[in-house]
Amino acid sequence: MLKCLIYFFETQKHSIDQANGGIGIIPYIWEQVQQYYFSLWLIQQKNENKNIQEFKPREIIISIPPPPRKIKKRKLFSFLDKENEE
């Protein structure tokens, strides 16, 4: 029963306030809890003889080129052009 409550409230992050001080959720989550702890046990059995020091993660280097810059050309003007028009 303790593992059911630990699974429901700590692993699944459900609110303790919603339980209203009871443990009535246990029959509804019993199958999920059994599958969860059984899969944890299987994982532990599979990795029991593995040496962590021998594990070397595969490193993949990805290079992304910078995007091309779009340069807007501004139209240059001067106040002298307006004086010449008048």
VEXZAMAR-691263 format. One record per atom (N, C-alpha, C): residue number from 1; residue in one letter; chain; atom name; x, y, z. Coordinates in pm, whole numbers, plus 50000, padded with zeros to 5 digits. Atoms other than C-alpha are relative to their C-alpha. Layout:
<pts>
n->NUM | res->A | chain->A | atom->CA | c1->X | c2->Y | c3->Z
...
</pts>
This chain:
<pts>
n->1 | res->M | chain->A | atom->N | c1->50082 | c2->49881 | c3->50000
n->1 | res->M | chain->A | atom->CA | c1->50000 | c2->50000 | c3->50000
n->1 | res->M | chain->A | atom->C | c1->50087 | c2->50125 | c3->50000
n->2 | res->L | chain->A | atom->N | c1->49910 | c2->49886 | c3->49995
n->2 | res->L | chain->A | atom->CA | c1->50289 | c2->50233 | c3->50076
n->2 | res->L | chain->A | atom->C | c1->50056 | c2->50033 | c3->49862
n->3 | res->K | chain->A | atom->N | c1->49946 | c2->49977 | c3->50134
n->3 | res->K | chain->A | atom->CA | c1->50437 | c2->50186 | c3->49730
n->3 | res->K | chain->A | atom->C | c1->49894 | c2->50060 | c3->49908
n->4 | res->C | chain->A | atom->N | c1->50108 | c2->49942 | c3->50080
n->4 | res->C | chain->A | atom->CA | c1->50098 | c2->50265 | c3->49576
n->4 | res->C | chain->A | atom->C | c1->49988 | c2->50149 | c3->50028
n->5 | res->L | chain->A | atom->N | c1->50013 | c2->49860 | c3->49963
n->5 | res->L | chain->A | atom->CA | c1->50078 | c2->50591 | c3->49767
n->5 | res->L | chain->A | atom->C | c1->50121 | c2->50081 | c3->49956
n->6 | res->I | chain->A | atom->N | c1->49879 | c2->49931 | c3->50046
n->6 | res->I | chain->A | atom->CA | c1->50438 | c2->50684 | c3->49690
n->6 | res->I | chain->A | atom->C | c1->49993 | c2->50022 | c3->49849
n->7 | res->Y | chain->A | atom->N | c1->50012 | c2->49988 | c3->50146
n->7 | res->Y | chain->A | atom->CA | c1->50377 | c2->50615 | c3->49322
n->7 | res->Y | chain->A | atom->C | c1->49900 | c2->50108 | c3->49963
n->8 | res->F | chain->A | atom->N | c1->50107 | c2->49908 | c3->50038
n->8 | res->F | chain->A | atom->CA | c1->50054 | c2->50814 | c3->49310
n->8 | res->F | chain->A | atom->C | c1->50031 | c2->50144 | c3->50035
n->9 | res->F | chain->A | atom->N | c1->49981 | c2->49861 | c3->49956
n->9 | res->F | chain->A | atom->CA | c1->50156 | c2->51119 | c3->49510
n->9 | res->F | chain->A | atom->C | c1->50137 | c2->50057 | c3->49965
n->10 | res->E | chain->A | atom->N | c1->49867 | c2->49946 | c3->50028
n->10 | res->E | chain->A | atom->CA | c1->50531 | c2->51149 | c3->49449
n->10 | res->E | chain->A | atom->C | c1->50040 | c2->49983 | c3->49854
n->11 | res->T | chain->A | atom->N | c1->49958 | c2->50023 | c3->50138
n->11 | res->T | chain->A | atom->CA | c1->50590 | c2->50990 | c3->49109
n->11 | res->T | chain->A | atom->C | c1->49905 | c2->50068 | c3->49901
n->12 | res->Q | chain->A | atom->N | c1->50099 | c2->49942 | c3->50090
n->12 | res->Q | chain->A | atom->CA | c1->50265 | c2->51100 | c3->48942
n->12 | res->Q | chain->A | atom->C | c1->49965 | c2->50144 | c3->50034
n->13 | res->K | chain->A | atom->N | c1->50017 | c2->49859 | c3->49958
n->13 | res->K | chain->A | atom->CA | c1->50262 | c2->51436 | c3->49130
n->13 | res->K | chain->A | atom->C | c1->49855 | c2->50040 | c3->50020
n->14 | res->H | chain->A | atom->N | c1->50139 | c2->49964 | c3->49968
n->14 | res->H | chain->A | atom->CA | c1->49896 | c2->51423 | c3->49238
n->14 | res->H | chain->A | atom->C | c1->49998 | c2->50071 | c3->50135
n->15 | res->S | chain->A | atom->N | c1->50010 | c2->49921 | c3->49878
n->15 | res->S | chain->A | atom->CA | c1->49782 | c2->51653 | c3->49516
n->15 | res->S | chain->A | atom->C | c1->49953 | c2->49914 | c3->50118
n->16 | res->I | chain->A | atom->N | c1->50039 | c2->50073 | c3->49880
n->16 | res->I | chain->A | atom->CA | c1->49760 | c2->51510 | c3->49867
n->16 | res->I | chain->A | atom->C | c1->49869 | c2->50056 | c3->50055
n->17 | res->D | chain->A | atom->N | c1->50122 | c2->49937 | c3->49952
n->17 | res->D | chain->A | atom->CA | c1->49481 | c2->51757 | c3->49943
n->17 | res->D | chain->A | atom->C | c1->49875 | c2->49935 | c3->49941
n->18 | res->Q | chain->A | atom->N | c1->50116 | c2->50062 | c3->50065
n->18 | res->Q | chain->A | atom->CA | c1->49249 | c2->51578 | c3->49699
n->18 | res->Q | chain->A | atom->C | c1->49967 | c2->49864 | c3->50062
n->19 | res->A | chain->A | atom->N | c1->50024 | c2->50130 | c3->49940
n->19 | res->A | chain->A | atom->CA | c1->49282 | c2->51252 | c3->49897
n->19 | res->A | chain->A | atom->C | c1->49905 | c2->50008 | c3->50119
n->20 | res->N | chain->A | atom->N | c1->50087 | c2->49980 | c3->49884
n->20 | res->N | chain->A | atom->CA | c1->49080 | c2->51396 | c3->50189
n->20 | res->N | chain->A | atom->C | c1->50037 | c2->49909 | c3->50117
n->21 | res->G | chain->A | atom->N | c1->49954 | c2->50081 | c3->49889
n->21 | res->G | chain->A | atom->CA | c1->49292 | c2->51199 | c3->50435
n->21 | res->G | chain->A | atom->C | c1->49978 | c2->49851 | c3->49984
n->22 | res->G | chain->A | atom->N | c1->50027 | c2->50141 | c3->50021
n->22 | res->G | chain->A | atom->CA | c1->49200 | c2->50863 | c3->50281
n->22 | res->G | chain->A | atom->C | c1->50097 | c2->49937 | c3->49901
n->23 | res->I | chain->A | atom->N | c1->49913 | c2->50073 | c3->50093
n->23 | res->I | chain->A | atom->CA | c1->49373 | c2->50594 | c3->50077
n->23 | res->I | chain->A | atom->C | c1->49916 | c2->49920 | c3->49901
n->24 | res->G | chain->A | atom->N | c1->50094 | c2->50070 | c3->50087
n->24 | res->G | chain->A | atom->CA | c1->49080 | c2->50496 | c3->49856
n->24 | res->G | chain->A | atom->C | c1->50046 | c2->49986 | c3->49856
n->25 | res->I | chain->A | atom->N | c1->49950 | c2->50006 | c3->50137
n->25 | res->I | chain->A | atom->CA | c1->49285 | c2->50538 | c3->49538
n->25 | res->I | chain->A | atom->C | c1->50071 | c2->49868 | c3->49970
n->26 | res->I | chain->A | atom->N | c1->49916 | c2->50119 | c3->50017
n->26 | res->I | chain->A | atom->CA | c1->49481 | c2->50216 | c3->49593
n->26 | res->I | chain->A | atom->C | c1->49939 | c2->49895 | c3->49906
n->27 | res->P | chain->A | atom->N | c1->50052 | c2->50103 | c3->50092
n->27 | res->P | chain->A | atom->CA | c1->49241 | c2->49969 | c3->49422
n->27 | res->P | chain->A | atom->C | c1->49999 | c2->50044 | c3->49854
n->28 | res->Y | chain->A | atom->N | c1->50008 | c2->49949 | c3->50137
n->28 | res->Y | chain->A | atom->CA | c1->49221 | c2->50192 | c3->49114
n->28 | res->Y | chain->A | atom->C | c1->50136 | c2->50008 | c3->49932
n->29 | res->I | chain->A | atom->N | c1->49867 | c2->49986 | c3->50061
n->29 | res->I | chain->A | atom->CA | c1->49597 | c2->50228 | c3->49063
n->29 | res->I | chain->A | atom->C | c1->50088 | c2->49878 | c3->50020
n->30 | res->W | chain->A | atom->N | c1->49921 | c2->50119 | c3->49966
n->30 | res->W | chain->A | atom->CA | c1->49709 | c2->49882 | c3->49178
n->30 | res->W | chain->A | atom->C | c1->50071 | c2->49941 | c3->49879
n->31 | res->E | chain->A | atom->N | c1->49939 | c2->50059 | c3->50121
n->31 | res->E | chain->A | atom->CA | c1->49772 | c2->49748 | c3->48823
n->31 | res->E | chain->A | atom->C | c1->50111 | c2->50088 | c3->49945
n->32 | res->Q | chain->A | atom->N | c1->49896 | c2->49907 | c3->50048
n->32 | res->Q | chain->A | atom->CA | c1->49965 | c2->50061 | c3->48719
n->32 | res->Q | chain->A | atom->C | c1->50124 | c2->49992 | c3->50087
n->33 | res->V | chain->A | atom->N | c1->49888 | c2->50005 | c3->49907
n->33 | res->V | chain->A | atom->CA | c1->50182 | c2->50039 | c3->49029
n->33 | res->V | chain->A | atom->C | c1->50079 | c2->49871 | c3->49981
n->34 | res->Q | chain->A | atom->N | c1->49931 | c2->50126 | c3->50024
n->34 | res->Q | chain->A | atom->CA | c1->50259 | c2->49673 | c3->48968
n->34 | res->Q | chain->A | atom->C | c1->50083 | c2->50005 | c3->49873
n->35 | res->Q | chain->A | atom->N | c1->49925 | c2->49989 | c3->50125
n->35 | res->Q | chain->A | atom->CA | c1->50361 | c2->49743 | c3->48608
n->35 | res->Q | chain->A | atom->C | c1->50120 | c2->50092 | c3->50015
n->36 | res->Y | chain->A | atom->N | c1->49892 | c2->49903 | c3->49981
n->36 | res->Y | chain->A | atom->CA | c1->50572 | c2->50043 | c3->48713
n->36 | res->Y | chain->A | atom->C | c1->50117 | c2->49937 | c3->50075
n->37 | res->Y | chain->A | atom->N | c1->49892 | c2->50058 | c3->49920
n->37 | res->Y | chain->A | atom->CA | c1->50770 | c2->49860 | c3->48982
n->37 | res->Y | chain->A | atom->C | c1->50059 | c2->49876 | c3->49934
n->38 | res->F | chain->A | atom->N | c1->49946 | c2->50114 | c3->50073
n->38 | res->F | chain->A | atom->CA | c1->50802 | c2->49548 | c3->48767
n->38 | res->F | chain->A | atom->C | c1->50095 | c2->50046 | c3->49890
n->39 | res->S | chain->A | atom->N | c1->49910 | c2->49948 | c3->50104
n->39 | res->S | chain->A | atom->CA | c1->50951 | c2->49753 | c3->48482
n->39 | res->S | chain->A | atom->C | c1->50128 | c2->50056 | c3->50061
n->40 | res->L | chain->A | atom->N | c1->49878 | c2->49955 | c3->49932
n->40 | res->L | chain->A | atom->CA | c1->51191 | c2->49917 | c3->48729
n->40 | res->L | chain->A | atom->C | c1->50089 | c2->49882 | c3->50036
n->41 | res->W | chain->A | atom->N | c1->49924 | c2->50119 | c3->49964
n->41 | res->W | chain->A | atom->CA | c1->51295 | c2->49571 | c3->48847
n->41 | res->W | chain->A | atom->C | c1->50067 | c2->49940 | c3->49877
n->42 | res->L | chain->A | atom->N | c1->49941 | c2->50052 | c3->50123
n->42 | res->L | chain->A | atom->CA | c1->51347 | c2->49453 | c3->48487
n->42 | res->L | chain->A | atom->C | c1->50119 | c2->50084 | c3->49954
n->43 | res->I | chain->A | atom->N | c1->49891 | c2->49911 | c3->50040
n->43 | res->I | chain->A | atom->CA | c1->51561 | c2->49755 | c3->48410
n->43 | res->I | chain->A | atom->C | c1->50122 | c2->49979 | c3->50090
n->44 | res->Q | chain->A | atom->N | c1->49889 | c2->50024 | c3->49907
n->44 | res->Q | chain->A | atom->CA | c1->51768 | c2->49695 | c3->48721
n->44 | res->Q | chain->A | atom->C | c1->50069 | c2->49867 | c3->49971
n->45 | res->Q | chain->A | atom->N | c1->49942 | c2->50130 | c3->50032
n->45 | res->Q | chain->A | atom->CA | c1->51818 | c2->49328 | c3->48629
n->45 | res->Q | chain->A | atom->C | c1->50081 | c2->50005 | c3->49872
n->46 | res->K | chain->A | atom->N | c1->49931 | c2->49990 | c3->50128
n->46 | res->K | chain->A | atom->CA | c1->51918 | c2->49417 | c3->48275
n->46 | res->K | chain->A | atom->C | c1->50132 | c2->50076 | c3->50013
n->47 | res->N | chain->A | atom->N | c1->49881 | c2->49916 | c3->49986
n->47 | res->N | chain->A | atom->CA | c1->52172 | c2->49677 | c3->48386
n->47 | res->N | chain->A | atom->C | c1->50089 | c2->49961 | c3->50117
n->48 | res->E | chain->A | atom->N | c1->49926 | c2->50039 | c3->49881
n->48 | res->E | chain->A | atom->CA | c1->52305 | c2->49489 | c3->48686
n->48 | res->E | chain->A | atom->C | c1->50148 | c2->49970 | c3->49970
n->49 | res->N | chain->A | atom->N | c1->49863 | c2->50039 | c3->50033
n->49 | res->N | chain->A | atom->CA | c1->52618 | c2->49355 | c3->48513
n->49 | res->N | chain->A | atom->C | c1->50072 | c2->50102 | c3->49912
n->50 | res->K | chain->A | atom->N | c1->49939 | c2->49896 | c3->50084
n->50 | res->K | chain->A | atom->CA | c1->52691 | c2->49674 | c3->48319
n->50 | res->K | chain->A | atom->C | c1->50091 | c2->50087 | c3->50086
n->51 | res->N | chain->A | atom->N | c1->49907 | c2->49910 | c3->49933
n->51 | res->N | chain->A | atom->CA | c1->52986 | c2->49890 | c3->48412
n->51 | res->N | chain->A | atom->C | c1->49978 | c2->50141 | c3->49946
n->52 | res->I | chain->A | atom->N | c1->50027 | c2->49862 | c3->50042
n->52 | res->I | chain->A | atom->CA | c1->52907 | c2->50259 | c3->48403
n->52 | res->I | chain->A | atom->C | c1->50126 | c2->50066 | c3->49944
n->53 | res->Q | chain->A | atom->N | c1->49875 | c2->49940 | c3->50045
n->53 | res->Q | chain->A | atom->CA | c1->53273 | c2->50346 | c3->48351
n->53 | res->Q | chain->A | atom->C | c1->50029 | c2->49966 | c3->49854
n->54 | res->E | chain->A | atom->N | c1->49976 | c2->50041 | c3->50138
n->54 | res->E | chain->A | atom->CA | c1->53275 | c2->50158 | c3->48019
n->54 | res->E | chain->A | atom->C | c1->49906 | c2->50070 | c3->49901
n->55 | res->F | chain->A | atom->N | c1->50098 | c2->49935 | c3->50088
n->55 | res->F | chain->A | atom->CA | c1->52978 | c2->50348 | c3->47884
n->55 | res->F | chain->A | atom->C | c1->50056 | c2->50133 | c3->49951
n->56 | res->K | chain->A | atom->N | c1->49956 | c2->49875 | c3->50060
n->56 | res->K | chain->A | atom->CA | c1->53083 | c2->50620 | c3->47645
n->56 | res->K | chain->A | atom->C | c1->49889 | c2->50048 | c3->49908
n->57 | res->P | chain->A | atom->N | c1->50108 | c2->49952 | c3->50085
n->57 | res->P | chain->A | atom->CA | c1->52804 | c2->50828 | c3->47501
n->57 | res->P | chain->A | atom->C | c1->50053 | c2->50043 | c3->49863
n->58 | res->R | chain->A | atom->N | c1->49962 | c2->49963 | c3->50135
n->58 | res->R | chain->A | atom->CA | c1->52815 | c2->50886 | c3->47131
n->58 | res->R | chain->A | atom->C | c1->49982 | c2->50151 | c3->49984
n->59 | res->E | chain->A | atom->N | c1->50002 | c2->49855 | c3->50014
n->59 | res->E | chain->A | atom->CA | c1->52897 | c2->51245 | c3->47051
n->59 | res->E | chain->A | atom->C | c1->49975 | c2->50035 | c3->49854
n->60 | res->I | chain->A | atom->N | c1->50033 | c2->49955 | c3->50134
n->60 | res->I | chain->A | atom->CA | c1->52740 | c2->51407 | c3->46750
n->60 | res->I | chain->A | atom->C | c1->50018 | c2->50152 | c3->49997
n->61 | res->I | chain->A | atom->N | c1->49976 | c2->49857 | c3->50014
n->61 | res->I | chain->A | atom->CA | c1->52863 | c2->51748 | c3->46640
n->61 | res->I | chain->A | atom->C | c1->49918 | c2->50052 | c3->49883
n->62 | res->I | chain->A | atom->N | c1->50086 | c2->49940 | c3->50102
n->62 | res->I | chain->A | atom->CA | c1->52614 | c2->51956 | c3->46450
n->62 | res->I | chain->A | atom->C | c1->50041 | c2->50146 | c3->49986
n->63 | res->S | chain->A | atom->N | c1->49966 | c2->49859 | c3->50022
n->63 | res->S | chain->A | atom->CA | c1->52717 | c2->52282 | c3->46292
n->63 | res->S | chain->A | atom->C | c1->49891 | c2->50063 | c3->49914
n->64 | res->I | chain->A | atom->N | c1->50105 | c2->49927 | c3->50070
n->64 | res->I | chain->A | atom->CA | c1->52458 | c2->52530 | c3->46181
n->64 | res->I | chain->A | atom->C | c1->50060 | c2->50130 | c3->49949
n->65 | res->P | chain->A | atom->N | c1->49944 | c2->49875 | c3->50052
n->65 | res->P | chain->A | atom->CA | c1->52571 | c2->52806 | c3->45948
n->65 | res->P | chain->A | atom->C | c1->49911 | c2->50118 | c3->50039
n->66 | res->P | chain->A | atom->N | c1->50081 | c2->49883 | c3->49965
n->66 | res->P | chain->A | atom->CA | c1->52461 | c2->53155 | c3->46041
n->66 | res->P | chain->A | atom->C | c1->49912 | c2->50040 | c3->49882
n->67 | res->P | chain->A | atom->N | c1->50087 | c2->49960 | c3->50110
n->67 | res->P | chain->A | atom->CA | c1->52170 | c2->53287 | c3->45840
n->67 | res->P | chain->A | atom->C | c1->50058 | c2->50121 | c3->49927
n->68 | res->P | chain->A | atom->N | c1->49946 | c2->49884 | c3->50074
n->68 | res->P | chain->A | atom->CA | c1->52257 | c2->53532 | c3->45564
n->68 | res->P | chain->A | atom->C | c1->49931 | c2->50128 | c3->50043
n->69 | res->R | chain->A | atom->N | c1->50055 | c2->49871 | c3->49960
n->69 | res->R | chain->A | atom->CA | c1->52211 | c2->53894 | c3->45653
n->69 | res->R | chain->A | atom->C | c1->49939 | c2->50070 | c3->49880
n->70 | res->K | chain->A | atom->N | c1->50065 | c2->49921 | c3->50103
n->70 | res->K | chain->A | atom->CA | c1->51971 | c2->54100 | c3->45451
n->70 | res->K | chain->A | atom->C | c1->50023 | c2->50146 | c3->50033
n->71 | res->I | chain->A | atom->N | c1->49965 | c2->49861 | c3->49977
n->71 | res->I | chain->A | atom->CA | c1->52104 | c2->54448 | c3->45423
n->71 | res->I | chain->A | atom->C | c1->49908 | c2->50087 | c3->49916
n->72 | res->K | chain->A | atom->N | c1->50087 | c2->49908 | c3->50071
n->72 | res->K | chain->A | atom->CA | c1->51853 | c2->54715 | c3->45334
n->72 | res->K | chain->A | atom->C | c1->50079 | c2->50125 | c3->49967
n->73 | res->K | chain->A | atom->N | c1->49931 | c2->49877 | c3->50040
n->73 | res->K | chain->A | atom->CA | c1->51991 | c2->55003 | c3->45137
n->73 | res->K | chain->A | atom->C | c1->49903 | c2->50116 | c3->50021
n->74 | res->R | chain->A | atom->N | c1->50082 | c2->49882 | c3->49974
n->74 | res->R | chain->A | atom->CA | c1->51861 | c2->55337 | c3->45251
n->74 | res->R | chain->A | atom->C | c1->50020 | c2->50101 | c3->49889
n->75 | res->K | chain->A | atom->N | c1->49988 | c2->49892 | c3->50096
n->75 | res->K | chain->A | atom->CA | c1->51788 | c2->55612 | c3->45014
n->75 | res->K | chain->A | atom->C | c1->50056 | c2->50122 | c3->50073
n->76 | res->L | chain->A | atom->N | c1->49938 | c2->49885 | c3->49938
n->76 | res->L | chain->A | atom->CA | c1->52014 | c2->55897 | c3->45098
n->76 | res->L | chain->A | atom->C | c1->49938 | c2->50127 | c3->49946
n->77 | res->F | chain->A | atom->N | c1->50053 | c2->49872 | c3->50042
n->77 | res->F | chain->A | atom->CA | c1->51878 | c2->56245 | c3->45087
n->77 | res->F | chain->A | atom->C | c1->50070 | c2->50109 | c3->50079
n->78 | res->S | chain->A | atom->N | c1->49945 | c2->49886 | c3->49926
n->78 | res->S | chain->A | atom->CA | c1->51992 | c2->56583 | c3->45190
n->78 | res->S | chain->A | atom->C | c1->49901 | c2->50114 | c3->49992
n->79 | res->F | chain->A | atom->N | c1->50089 | c2->49886 | c3->49998
n->79 | res->F | chain->A | atom->CA | c1->51813 | c2->56899 | c3->45275
n->79 | res->F | chain->A | atom->C | c1->50033 | c2->50098 | c3->49889
n->80 | res->L | chain->A | atom->N | c1->49961 | c2->49911 | c3->50108
n->80 | res->L | chain->A | atom->CA | c1->52003 | c2->57075 | c3->44999
n->80 | res->L | chain->A | atom->C | c1->49918 | c2->49973 | c3->49874
n->81 | res->D | chain->A | atom->N | c1->50083 | c2->50034 | c3->50116
n->81 | res->D | chain->A | atom->CA | c1->51799 | c2->56886 | c3->44737
n->81 | res->D | chain->A | atom->C | c1->49866 | c2->50072 | c3->50006
n->82 | res->K | chain->A | atom->N | c1->50130 | c2->49932 | c3->49987
n->82 | res->K | chain->A | atom->CA | c1->51477 | c2->57041 | c3->44870
n->82 | res->K | chain->A | atom->C | c1->50014 | c2->50149 | c3->49972
n->83 | res->E | chain->A | atom->N | c1->49980 | c2->49858 | c3->50025
n->83 | res->E | chain->A | atom->CA | c1->51622 | c2->57391 | c3->44854
n->83 | res->E | chain->A | atom->C | c1->50013 | c2->50025 | c3->49851
n->84 | res->N | chain->A | atom->N | c1->49980 | c2->49983 | c3->50144
n->84 | res->N | chain->A | atom->CA | c1->51719 | c2->57342 | c3->44490
n->84 | res->N | chain->A | atom->C | c1->49869 | c2->49985 | c3->49924
n->85 | res->E | chain->A | atom->N | c1->50126 | c2->50020 | c3->50068
n->85 | res->E | chain->A | atom->CA | c1->51367 | c2->57231 | c3->44397
n->85 | res->E | chain->A | atom->C | c1->49912 | c2->50123 | c3->50008
n->86 | res->E | chain->A | atom->N | c1->50087 | c2->49884 | c3->49985
n->86 | res->E | chain->A | atom->CA | c1->51202 | c2->57547 | c3->44523
n->86 | res->E | chain->A | atom->C | c1->50044 | c2->50112 | c3->49916
</pts>
